[in-house]
Amino acid sequence: MEDSKIIDLYWLRDQEAISQTDLKYGRLCRSISLNIVSDSRDSETGF
């Protein structure tokens, strides 16, 4: 999904926005958080 469509979902307060964000950026965010905390248990987002 295009970023602009995801943003529209956030503006509509649609829960699908979170799912779409996780699908598109979840792996990247988890990788970044793992590099910051250096512990996979602490880097989990809980989605």
mmCIF entry with sequence, helices, sheets and N, C-alpha, C, O atoms, coordinates in Angstrom:
data_MODEL
# 
_entry.id   MODEL 
# 
_entity.id                         1 
_entity.type                       polymer 
_entity.pdbx_number_of_molecules   1 
# 
_entity_poly.entity_id                      1 
_entity_poly.type                           'polypeptide(L)' 
_entity_poly.nstd_linkage                   no 
_entity_poly.nstd_monomer                   no 
_entity_poly.pdbx_seq_one_letter_code       MEDSKIIDLYWLRDQEAISQTDLKYGRLCRSISLNIVSDSRDSETGF 
_entity_poly.pdbx_seq_one_letter_code_can   MEDSKIIDLYWLRDQEAISQTDLKYGRLCRSISLNIVSDSRDSETGF 
_entity_poly.pdbx_strand_id                 A 
# 
loop_
_entity_poly_seq.entity_id 
_entity_poly_seq.num 
_entity_poly_seq.mon_id 
_entity_poly_seq.hetero 
1 1  MET n 
1 2  GLU n 
1 3  ASP n 
1 4  SER n 
1 5  LYS n 
1 6  ILE n 
1 7  ILE n 
1 8  ASP n 
1 9  LEU n 
1 10 TYR n 
1 11 TRP n 
1 12 LEU n 
1 13 ARG n 
1 14 ASP n 
1 15 GLN n 
1 16 GLU n 
1 17 ALA n 
1 18 ILE n 
1 19 SER n 
1 20 GLN n 
1 21 THR n 
1 22 ASP n 
1 23 LEU n 
1 24 LYS n 
1 25 TYR n 
1 26 GLY n 
1 27 ARG n 
1 28 LEU n 
1 29 CYS n 
1 30 ARG n 
1 31 SER n 
1 32 ILE n 
1 33 SER n 
1 34 LEU n 
1 35 ASN n 
1 36 ILE n 
1 37 VAL n 
1 38 SER n 
1 39 ASP n 
1 40 SER n 
1 41 ARG n 
1 42 ASP n 
1 43 SER n 
1 44 GLU n 
1 45 THR n 
1 46 GLY n 
1 47 PHE n 
# 
_struct_asym.id          A 
_struct_asym.entity_id   1 
# 
loop_
_struct_conf.conf_type_id 
_struct_conf.id 
_struct_conf.pdbx_PDB_helix_id 
_struct_conf.beg_label_comp_id 
_struct_conf.beg_label_asym_id 
_struct_conf.beg_label_seq_id 
_struct_conf.pdbx_beg_PDB_ins_code 
_struct_conf.end_label_comp_id 
_struct_conf.end_label_asym_id 
_struct_conf.end_label_seq_id 
_struct_conf.pdbx_end_PDB_ins_code 
_struct_conf.beg_auth_comp_id 
_struct_conf.beg_auth_asym_id 
_struct_conf.beg_auth_seq_id 
_struct_conf.end_auth_comp_id 
_struct_conf.end_auth_asym_id 
_struct_conf.end_auth_seq_id 
_struct_conf.pdbx_PDB_helix_class 
_struct_conf.details 
_struct_conf.pdbx_PDB_helix_length 
HELX_P HELX_P1 AA1 ASP A 3  ? TRP A 11 ? ASP A 3  TRP A 11 1 ? 9  
HELX_P HELX_P2 AA2 GLU A 16 ? VAL A 37 ? GLU A 16 VAL A 37 1 ? 22 
HELX_P HELX_P3 AA3 SER A 40 ? SER A 43 ? SER A 40 SER A 43 1 ? 4  
# 
_struct_conf_type.id          HELX_P 
_struct_conf_type.criteria    ? 
_struct_conf_type.reference   ? 
# 
loop_
_atom_site.group_PDB 
_atom_site.id 
_atom_site.type_symbol 
_atom_site.label_atom_id 
_atom_site.label_alt_id 
_atom_site.label_comp_id 
_atom_site.label_asym_id 
_atom_site.label_entity_id 
_atom_site.label_seq_id 
_atom_site.pdbx_PDB_ins_code 
_atom_site.Cartn_x 
_atom_site.Cartn_y 
_atom_site.Cartn_z 
_atom_site.occupancy 
_atom_site.B_iso_or_equiv 
_atom_site.pdbx_formal_charge 
_atom_site.auth_seq_id 
_atom_site.auth_comp_id 
_atom_site.auth_asym_id 
_atom_site.auth_atom_id 
_atom_site.pdbx_PDB_model_num 
ATOM 1   N N  . MET A 1 1  ? 0.854   -1.170 0.000  1.00 0.00 ? 1  MET A N  1 
ATOM 2   C CA . MET A 1 1  ? 0.000   0.000  0.000  1.00 0.00 ? 1  MET A CA 1 
ATOM 3   C C  . MET A 1 1  ? 0.903   1.237  0.000  1.00 0.00 ? 1  MET A C  1 
ATOM 4   O O  . MET A 1 1  ? 1.944   1.264  0.657  1.00 0.00 ? 1  MET A O  1 
ATOM 5   N N  . GLU A 1 2  ? 0.496   2.225  -0.726 1.00 0.00 ? 2  GLU A N  1 
ATOM 6   C CA . GLU A 1 2  ? 1.246   3.490  -0.786 1.00 0.00 ? 2  GLU A CA 1 
ATOM 7   C C  . GLU A 1 2  ? 1.178   4.216  0.569  1.00 0.00 ? 2  GLU A C  1 
ATOM 8   O O  . GLU A 1 2  ? 0.189   4.125  1.296  1.00 0.00 ? 2  GLU A O  1 
ATOM 9   N N  . ASP A 1 3  ? 2.255   4.931  0.876  1.00 0.00 ? 3  ASP A N  1 
ATOM 10  C CA . ASP A 1 3  ? 2.314   5.667  2.137  1.00 0.00 ? 3  ASP A CA 1 
ATOM 11  C C  . ASP A 1 3  ? 1.151   6.641  2.285  1.00 0.00 ? 3  ASP A C  1 
ATOM 12  O O  . ASP A 1 3  ? 0.584   6.777  3.370  1.00 0.00 ? 3  ASP A O  1 
ATOM 13  N N  . SER A 1 4  ? 0.801   7.309  1.209  1.00 0.00 ? 4  SER A N  1 
ATOM 14  C CA . SER A 1 4  ? -0.287  8.294  1.291  1.00 0.00 ? 4  SER A CA 1 
ATOM 15  C C  . SER A 1 4  ? -1.612  7.632  1.679  1.00 0.00 ? 4  SER A C  1 
ATOM 16  O O  . SER A 1 4  ? -2.428  8.232  2.381  1.00 0.00 ? 4  SER A O  1 
ATOM 17  N N  . LYS A 1 5  ? -1.822  6.400  1.223  1.00 0.00 ? 5  LYS A N  1 
ATOM 18  C CA . LYS A 1 5  ? -3.048  5.675  1.588  1.00 0.00 ? 5  LYS A CA 1 
ATOM 19  C C  . LYS A 1 5  ? -3.013  5.279  3.065  1.00 0.00 ? 5  LYS A C  1 
ATOM 20  O O  . LYS A 1 5  ? -4.033  5.326  3.753  1.00 0.00 ? 5  LYS A O  1 
ATOM 21  N N  . ILE A 1 6  ? -1.834  4.891  3.541  1.00 0.00 ? 6  ILE A N  1 
ATOM 22  C CA . ILE A 1 6  ? -1.703  4.548  4.960  1.00 0.00 ? 6  ILE A CA 1 
ATOM 23  C C  . ILE A 1 6  ? -1.968  5.780  5.821  1.00 0.00 ? 6  ILE A C  1 
ATOM 24  O O  . ILE A 1 6  ? -2.650  5.694  6.842  1.00 0.00 ? 6  ILE A O  1 
ATOM 25  N N  . ILE A 1 7  ? -1.437  6.909  5.413  1.00 0.00 ? 7  ILE A N  1 
ATOM 26  C CA . ILE A 1 7  ? -1.671  8.161  6.152  1.00 0.00 ? 7  ILE A CA 1 
ATOM 27  C C  . ILE A 1 7  ? -3.157  8.496  6.167  1.00 0.00 ? 7  ILE A C  1 
ATOM 28  O O  . ILE A 1 7  ? -3.691  8.914  7.194  1.00 0.00 ? 7  ILE A O  1 
ATOM 29  N N  . ASP A 1 8  ? -3.821  8.316  5.036  1.00 0.00 ? 8  ASP A N  1 
ATOM 30  C CA . ASP A 1 8  ? -5.271  8.555  4.989  1.00 0.00 ? 8  ASP A CA 1 
ATOM 31  C C  . ASP A 1 8  ? -6.000  7.679  6.002  1.00 0.00 ? 8  ASP A C  1 
ATOM 32  O O  . ASP A 1 8  ? -6.938  8.133  6.658  1.00 0.00 ? 8  ASP A O  1 
ATOM 33  N N  . LEU A 1 9  ? -5.568  6.419  6.131  1.00 0.00 ? 9  LEU A N  1 
ATOM 34  C CA . LEU A 1 9  ? -6.187  5.527  7.111  1.00 0.00 ? 9  LEU A CA 1 
ATOM 35  C C  . LEU A 1 9  ? -5.982  6.039  8.536  1.00 0.00 ? 9  LEU A C  1 
ATOM 36  O O  . LEU A 1 9  ? -6.888  5.956  9.366  1.00 0.00 ? 9  LEU A O  1 
ATOM 37  N N  . TYR A 1 10 ? -4.785  6.571  8.819  1.00 0.00 ? 10 TYR A N  1 
ATOM 38  C CA . TYR A 1 10 ? -4.551  7.154  10.146 1.00 0.00 ? 10 TYR A CA 1 
ATOM 39  C C  . TYR A 1 10 ? -5.480  8.335  10.389 1.00 0.00 ? 10 TYR A C  1 
ATOM 40  O O  . TYR A 1 10 ? -6.046  8.468  11.474 1.00 0.00 ? 10 TYR A O  1 
ATOM 41  N N  . TRP A 1 11 ? -5.637  9.186  9.393  1.00 0.00 ? 11 TRP A N  1 
ATOM 42  C CA . TRP A 1 11 ? -6.532  10.339 9.544  1.00 0.00 ? 11 TRP A CA 1 
ATOM 43  C C  . TRP A 1 11 ? -7.973  9.895  9.786  1.00 0.00 ? 11 TRP A C  1 
ATOM 44  O O  . TRP A 1 11 ? -8.735  10.568 10.481 1.00 0.00 ? 11 TRP A O  1 
ATOM 45  N N  . LEU A 1 12 ? -8.333  8.747  9.201  1.00 0.00 ? 12 LEU A N  1 
ATOM 46  C CA . LEU A 1 12 ? -9.675  8.204  9.403  1.00 0.00 ? 12 LEU A CA 1 
ATOM 47  C C  . LEU A 1 12 ? -9.786  7.403  10.707 1.00 0.00 ? 12 LEU A C  1 
ATOM 48  O O  . LEU A 1 12 ? -10.856 6.903  11.056 1.00 0.00 ? 12 LEU A O  1 
ATOM 49  N N  . ARG A 1 13 ? -8.656  7.294  11.418 1.00 0.00 ? 13 ARG A N  1 
ATOM 50  C CA . ARG A 1 13 ? -8.584  6.519  12.657 1.00 0.00 ? 13 ARG A CA 1 
ATOM 51  C C  . ARG A 1 13 ? -8.987  5.062  12.429 1.00 0.00 ? 13 ARG A C  1 
ATOM 52  O O  . ARG A 1 13 ? -9.636  4.433  13.266 1.00 0.00 ? 13 ARG A O  1 
ATOM 53  N N  . ASP A 1 14 ? -8.586  4.556  11.284 1.00 0.00 ? 14 ASP A N  1 
ATOM 54  C CA . ASP A 1 14 ? -8.874  3.183  10.897 1.00 0.00 ? 14 ASP A CA 1 
ATOM 55  C C  . ASP A 1 14 ? -7.762  2.272  11.436 1.00 0.00 ? 14 ASP A C  1 
ATOM 56  O O  . ASP A 1 14 ? -6.581  2.531  11.205 1.00 0.00 ? 14 ASP A O  1 
ATOM 57  N N  . GLN A 1 15 ? -8.134  1.222  12.141 1.00 0.00 ? 15 GLN A N  1 
ATOM 58  C CA . GLN A 1 15 ? -7.160  0.286  12.717 1.00 0.00 ? 15 GLN A CA 1 
ATOM 59  C C  . GLN A 1 15 ? -6.302  -0.380 11.650 1.00 0.00 ? 15 GLN A C  1 
ATOM 60  O O  . GLN A 1 15 ? -5.198  -0.835 11.946 1.00 0.00 ? 15 GLN A O  1 
ATOM 61  N N  . GLU A 1 16 ? -6.780  -0.443 10.438 1.00 0.00 ? 16 GLU A N  1 
ATOM 62  C CA . GLU A 1 16 ? -6.026  -1.033 9.330  1.00 0.00 ? 16 GLU A CA 1 
ATOM 63  C C  . GLU A 1 16 ? -4.718  -0.290 9.084  1.00 0.00 ? 16 GLU A C  1 
ATOM 64  O O  . GLU A 1 16 ? -3.772  -0.858 8.538  1.00 0.00 ? 16 GLU A O  1 
ATOM 65  N N  . ALA A 1 17 ? -4.661  0.974  9.484  1.00 0.00 ? 17 ALA A N  1 
ATOM 66  C CA . ALA A 1 17 ? -3.435  1.764  9.322  1.00 0.00 ? 17 ALA A CA 1 
ATOM 67  C C  . ALA A 1 17 ? -2.270  1.113  10.064 1.00 0.00 ? 17 ALA A C  1 
ATOM 68  O O  . ALA A 1 17 ? -1.151  1.078  9.552  1.00 0.00 ? 17 ALA A O  1 
ATOM 69  N N  . ILE A 1 18 ? -2.522  0.609  11.242 1.00 0.00 ? 18 ILE A N  1 
ATOM 70  C CA . ILE A 1 18 ? -1.470  -0.028 12.032 1.00 0.00 ? 18 ILE A CA 1 
ATOM 71  C C  . ILE A 1 18 ? -1.012  -1.315 11.358 1.00 0.00 ? 18 ILE A C  1 
ATOM 72  O O  . ILE A 1 18 ? 0.187   -1.578 11.270 1.00 0.00 ? 18 ILE A O  1 
ATOM 73  N N  . SER A 1 19 ? -1.949  -2.106 10.888 1.00 0.00 ? 19 SER A N  1 
ATOM 74  C CA . SER A 1 19 ? -1.599  -3.349 10.200 1.00 0.00 ? 19 SER A CA 1 
ATOM 75  C C  . SER A 1 19 ? -0.792  -3.085 8.946  1.00 0.00 ? 19 SER A C  1 
ATOM 76  O O  . SER A 1 19 ? 0.193   -3.772 8.679  1.00 0.00 ? 19 SER A O  1 
ATOM 77  N N  . GLN A 1 20 ? -1.204  -2.094 8.178  1.00 0.00 ? 20 GLN A N  1 
ATOM 78  C CA . GLN A 1 20 ? -0.494  -1.768 6.940  1.00 0.00 ? 20 GLN A CA 1 
ATOM 79  C C  . GLN A 1 20 ? 0.902   -1.212 7.223  1.00 0.00 ? 20 GLN A C  1 
ATOM 80  O O  . GLN A 1 20 ? 1.849   -1.490 6.487  1.00 0.00 ? 20 GLN A O  1 
ATOM 81  N N  . THR A 1 21 ? 1.020   -0.432 8.285  1.00 0.00 ? 21 THR A N  1 
ATOM 82  C CA . THR A 1 21 ? 2.329   0.089  8.671  1.00 0.00 ? 21 THR A CA 1 
ATOM 83  C C  . THR A 1 21 ? 3.250   -1.056 9.074  1.00 0.00 ? 21 THR A C  1 
ATOM 84  O O  . THR A 1 21 ? 4.423   -1.081 8.703  1.00 0.00 ? 21 THR A O  1 
ATOM 85  N N  . ASP A 1 22 ? 2.714   -1.996 9.828  1.00 0.00 ? 22 ASP A N  1 
ATOM 86  C CA . ASP A 1 22 ? 3.519   -3.148 10.231 1.00 0.00 ? 22 ASP A CA 1 
ATOM 87  C C  . ASP A 1 22 ? 3.940   -3.968 9.021  1.00 0.00 ? 22 ASP A C  1 
ATOM 88  O O  . ASP A 1 22 ? 5.090   -4.399 8.939  1.00 0.00 ? 22 ASP A O  1 
ATOM 89  N N  . LEU A 1 23 ? 3.029   -4.189 8.084  1.00 0.00 ? 23 LEU A N  1 
ATOM 90  C CA . LEU A 1 23 ? 3.374   -4.943 6.877  1.00 0.00 ? 23 LEU A CA 1 
ATOM 91  C C  . LEU A 1 23 ? 4.482   -4.266 6.086  1.00 0.00 ? 23 LEU A C  1 
ATOM 92  O O  . LEU A 1 23 ? 5.384   -4.933 5.579  1.00 0.00 ? 23 LEU A O  1 
ATOM 93  N N  . LYS A 1 24 ? 4.419   -2.964 5.980  1.00 0.00 ? 24 LYS A N  1 
ATOM 94  C CA . LYS A 1 24 ? 5.368   -2.239 5.150  1.00 0.00 ? 24 LYS A CA 1 
ATOM 95  C C  . LYS A 1 24 ? 6.678   -1.925 5.871  1.00 0.00 ? 24 LYS A C  1 
ATOM 96  O O  . LYS A 1 24 ? 7.749   -2.016 5.271  1.00 0.00 ? 24 LYS A O  1 
ATOM 97  N N  . TYR A 1 25 ? 6.606   -1.559 7.143  1.00 0.00 ? 25 TYR A N  1 
ATOM 98  C CA . TYR A 1 25 ? 7.788   -1.075 7.862  1.00 0.00 ? 25 TYR A CA 1 
ATOM 99  C C  . TYR A 1 25 ? 8.152   -1.866 9.111  1.00 0.00 ? 25 TYR A C  1 
ATOM 100 O O  . TYR A 1 25 ? 9.138   -1.546 9.775  1.00 0.00 ? 25 TYR A O  1 
ATOM 101 N N  . GLY A 1 26 ? 7.382   -2.882 9.441  1.00 0.00 ? 26 GLY A N  1 
ATOM 102 C CA . GLY A 1 26 ? 7.620   -3.625 10.680 1.00 0.00 ? 26 GLY A CA 1 
ATOM 103 C C  . GLY A 1 26 ? 9.002   -4.237 10.766 1.00 0.00 ? 26 GLY A C  1 
ATOM 104 O O  . GLY A 1 26 ? 9.678   -4.110 11.787 1.00 0.00 ? 26 GLY A O  1 
ATOM 105 N N  . ARG A 1 27 ? 9.425   -4.896 9.708  1.00 0.00 ? 27 ARG A N  1 
ATOM 106 C CA . ARG A 1 27 ? 10.742  -5.528 9.708  1.00 0.00 ? 27 ARG A CA 1 
ATOM 107 C C  . ARG A 1 27 ? 11.845  -4.483 9.907  1.00 0.00 ? 27 ARG A C  1 
ATOM 108 O O  . ARG A 1 27 ? 12.781  -4.705 10.675 1.00 0.00 ? 27 ARG A O  1 
ATOM 109 N N  . LEU A 1 28 ? 11.736  -3.364 9.228  1.00 0.00 ? 28 LEU A N  1 
ATOM 110 C CA . LEU A 1 28 ? 12.721  -2.289 9.362  1.00 0.00 ? 28 LEU A CA 1 
ATOM 111 C C  . LEU A 1 28 ? 12.741  -1.746 10.794 1.00 0.00 ? 28 LEU A C  1 
ATOM 112 O O  . LEU A 1 28 ? 13.811  -1.559 11.374 1.00 0.00 ? 28 LEU A O  1 
ATOM 113 N N  . CYS A 1 29 ? 11.572  -1.498 11.355 1.00 0.00 ? 29 CYS A N  1 
ATOM 114 C CA . CYS A 1 29 ? 11.495  -0.961 12.719 1.00 0.00 ? 29 CYS A CA 1 
ATOM 115 C C  . CYS A 1 29 ? 12.069  -1.938 13.734 1.00 0.00 ? 29 CYS A C  1 
ATOM 116 O O  . CYS A 1 29 ? 12.769  -1.524 14.658 1.00 0.00 ? 29 CYS A O  1 
ATOM 117 N N  . ARG A 1 30 ? 11.782  -3.232 13.578 1.00 0.00 ? 30 ARG A N  1 
ATOM 118 C CA . ARG A 1 30 ? 12.339  -4.230 14.490 1.00 0.00 ? 30 ARG A CA 1 
ATOM 119 C C  . ARG A 1 30 ? 13.857  -4.303 14.370 1.00 0.00 ? 30 ARG A C  1 
ATOM 120 O O  . ARG A 1 30 ? 14.559  -4.450 15.370 1.00 0.00 ? 30 ARG A O  1 
ATOM 121 N N  . SER A 1 31 ? 14.354  -4.199 13.152 1.00 0.00 ? 31 SER A N  1 
ATOM 122 C CA . SER A 1 31 ? 15.804  -4.220 12.937 1.00 0.00 ? 31 SER A CA 1 
ATOM 123 C C  . SER A 1 31 ? 16.479  -3.023 13.603 1.00 0.00 ? 31 SER A C  1 
ATOM 124 O O  . SER A 1 31 ? 17.516  -3.168 14.250 1.00 0.00 ? 31 SER A O  1 
ATOM 125 N N  . ILE A 1 32 ? 15.892  -1.857 13.444 1.00 0.00 ? 32 ILE A N  1 
ATOM 126 C CA . ILE A 1 32 ? 16.443  -0.652 14.065 1.00 0.00 ? 32 ILE A CA 1 
ATOM 127 C C  . ILE A 1 32 ? 16.414  -0.770 15.589 1.00 0.00 ? 32 ILE A C  1 
ATOM 128 O O  . ILE A 1 32 ? 17.394  -0.449 16.261 1.00 0.00 ? 32 ILE A O  1 
ATOM 129 N N  . SER A 1 33 ? 15.291  -1.228 16.125 1.00 0.00 ? 33 SER A N  1 
ATOM 130 C CA . SER A 1 33 ? 15.192  -1.333 17.583 1.00 0.00 ? 33 SER A CA 1 
ATOM 131 C C  . SER A 1 33 ? 16.176  -2.372 18.123 1.00 0.00 ? 33 SER A C  1 
ATOM 132 O O  . SER A 1 33 ? 16.727  -2.187 19.208 1.00 0.00 ? 33 SER A O  1 
ATOM 133 N N  . LEU A 1 34 ? 16.405  -3.462 17.386 1.00 0.00 ? 34 LEU A N  1 
ATOM 134 C CA . LEU A 1 34 ? 17.375  -4.461 17.819 1.00 0.00 ? 34 LEU A CA 1 
ATOM 135 C C  . LEU A 1 34 ? 18.778  -3.874 17.844 1.00 0.00 ? 34 LEU A C  1 
ATOM 136 O O  . LEU A 1 34 ? 19.556  -4.167 18.752 1.00 0.00 ? 34 LEU A O  1 
ATOM 137 N N  . ASN A 1 35 ? 19.106  -3.055 16.866 1.00 0.00 ? 35 ASN A N  1 
ATOM 138 C CA . ASN A 1 35 ? 20.419  -2.410 16.847 1.00 0.00 ? 35 ASN A CA 1 
ATOM 139 C C  . ASN A 1 35 ? 20.593  -1.431 18.004 1.00 0.00 ? 35 ASN A C  1 
ATOM 140 O O  . ASN A 1 35 ? 21.711  -1.217 18.473 1.00 0.00 ? 35 ASN A O  1 
ATOM 141 N N  . ILE A 1 36 ? 19.506  -0.843 18.461 1.00 0.00 ? 36 ILE A N  1 
ATOM 142 C CA . ILE A 1 36 ? 19.583  0.120  19.559 1.00 0.00 ? 36 ILE A CA 1 
ATOM 143 C C  . ILE A 1 36 ? 19.739  -0.585 20.906 1.00 0.00 ? 36 ILE A C  1 
ATOM 144 O O  . ILE A 1 36 ? 20.597  -0.215 21.708 1.00 0.00 ? 36 ILE A O  1 
ATOM 145 N N  . VAL A 1 37 ? 18.909  -1.602 21.153 1.00 0.00 ? 37 VAL A N  1 
ATOM 146 C CA . VAL A 1 37 ? 18.910  -2.229 22.481 1.00 0.00 ? 37 VAL A CA 1 
ATOM 147 C C  . VAL A 1 37 ? 19.755  -3.493 22.571 1.00 0.00 ? 37 VAL A C  1 
ATOM 148 O O  . VAL A 1 37 ? 20.069  -3.936 23.676 1.00 0.00 ? 37 VAL A O  1 
ATOM 149 N N  . SER A 1 38 ? 20.126  -4.076 21.457 1.00 0.00 ? 38 SER A N  1 
ATOM 150 C CA . SER A 1 38 ? 20.977  -5.279 21.399 1.00 0.00 ? 38 SER A CA 1 
ATOM 151 C C  . SER A 1 38 ? 20.402  -6.475 22.145 1.00 0.00 ? 38 SER A C  1 
ATOM 152 O O  . SER A 1 38 ? 21.156  -7.331 22.608 1.00 0.00 ? 38 SER A O  1 
ATOM 153 N N  . ASP A 1 39 ? 19.090  -6.548 22.267 1.00 0.00 ? 39 ASP A N  1 
ATOM 154 C CA . ASP A 1 39 ? 18.441  -7.694 22.899 1.00 0.00 ? 39 ASP A CA 1 
ATOM 155 C C  . ASP A 1 39 ? 17.116  -7.924 22.182 1.00 0.00 ? 39 ASP A C  1 
ATOM 156 O O  . ASP A 1 39 ? 16.238  -7.062 22.197 1.00 0.00 ? 39 ASP A O  1 
ATOM 157 N N  . SER A 1 40 ? 16.976  -9.077 21.561 1.00 0.00 ? 40 SER A N  1 
ATOM 158 C CA . SER A 1 40 ? 15.789  -9.334 20.750 1.00 0.00 ? 40 SER A CA 1 
ATOM 159 C C  . SER A 1 40 ? 14.498  -9.278 21.555 1.00 0.00 ? 40 SER A C  1 
ATOM 160 O O  . SER A 1 40 ? 13.463  -8.869 21.029 1.00 0.00 ? 40 SER A O  1 
ATOM 161 N N  . ARG A 1 41 ? 14.541  -9.684 22.832 1.00 0.00 ? 41 ARG A N  1 
ATOM 162 C CA . ARG A 1 41 ? 13.331  -9.623 23.665 1.00 0.00 ? 41 ARG A CA 1 
ATOM 163 C C  . ARG A 1 41 ? 12.899  -8.186 23.913 1.00 0.00 ? 41 ARG A C  1 
ATOM 164 O O  . ARG A 1 41 ? 11.702  -7.898 23.940 1.00 0.00 ? 41 ARG A O  1 
ATOM 165 N N  . ASP A 1 42 ? 13.851  -7.286 24.094 1.00 0.00 ? 42 ASP A N  1 
ATOM 166 C CA . ASP A 1 42 ? 13.527  -5.881 24.329 1.00 0.00 ? 42 ASP A CA 1 
ATOM 167 C C  . ASP A 1 42 ? 13.131  -5.162 23.053 1.00 0.00 ? 42 ASP A C  1 
ATOM 168 O O  . ASP A 1 42 ? 12.464  -4.128 23.111 1.00 0.00 ? 42 ASP A O  1 
ATOM 169 N N  . SER A 1 43 ? 13.527  -5.687 21.905 1.00 0.00 ? 43 SER A N  1 
ATOM 170 C CA . SER A 1 43 ? 13.251  -4.997 20.651 1.00 0.00 ? 43 SER A CA 1 
ATOM 171 C C  . SER A 1 43 ? 11.894  -5.361 20.060 1.00 0.00 ? 43 SER A C  1 
ATOM 172 O O  . SER A 1 43 ? 11.472  -4.724 19.095 1.00 0.00 ? 43 SER A O  1 
ATOM 173 N N  . GLU A 1 44 ? 11.199  -6.351 20.593 1.00 0.00 ? 44 GLU A N  1 
ATOM 174 C CA . GLU A 1 44 ? 9.902   -6.758 20.068 1.00 0.00 ? 44 GLU A CA 1 
ATOM 175 C C  . GLU A 1 44 ? 8.860   -5.667 20.288 1.00 0.00 ? 44 GLU A C  1 
ATOM 176 O O  . GLU A 1 44 ? 8.838   -4.998 21.321 1.00 0.00 ? 44 GLU A O  1 
ATOM 177 N N  . THR A 1 45 ? 7.999   -5.508 19.288 1.00 0.00 ? 45 THR A N  1 
ATOM 178 C CA . THR A 1 45 ? 6.990   -4.458 19.353 1.00 0.00 ? 45 THR A CA 1 
ATOM 179 C C  . THR A 1 45 ? 5.688   -4.927 19.965 1.00 0.00 ? 45 THR A C  1 
ATOM 180 O O  . THR A 1 45 ? 4.926   -4.116 20.490 1.00 0.00 ? 45 THR A O  1 
ATOM 181 N N  . GLY A 1 46 ? 5.417   -6.223 19.907 1.00 0.00 ? 46 GLY A N  1 
ATOM 182 C CA . GLY A 1 46 ? 4.175   -6.729 20.468 1.00 0.00 ? 46 GLY A CA 1 
ATOM 183 C C  . GLY A 1 46 ? 3.000   -6.671 19.512 1.00 0.00 ? 46 GLY A C  1 
ATOM 184 O O  . GLY A 1 46 ? 1.856   -6.825 19.939 1.00 0.00 ? 46 GLY A O  1 
ATOM 185 N N  . PHE A 1 47 ? 3.253   -6.452 18.216 1.00 0.00 ? 47 PHE A N  1 
ATOM 186 C CA . PHE A 1 47 ? 2.134   -6.450 17.249 1.00 0.00 ? 47 PHE A CA 1 
ATOM 187 C C  . PHE A 1 47 ? 1.559   -7.812 17.102 1.00 0.00 ? 47 PHE A C  1 
ATOM 188 O O  . PHE A 1 47 ? 0.615   -8.004 16.336 1.00 0.00 ? 47 PHE A O  1 
# 
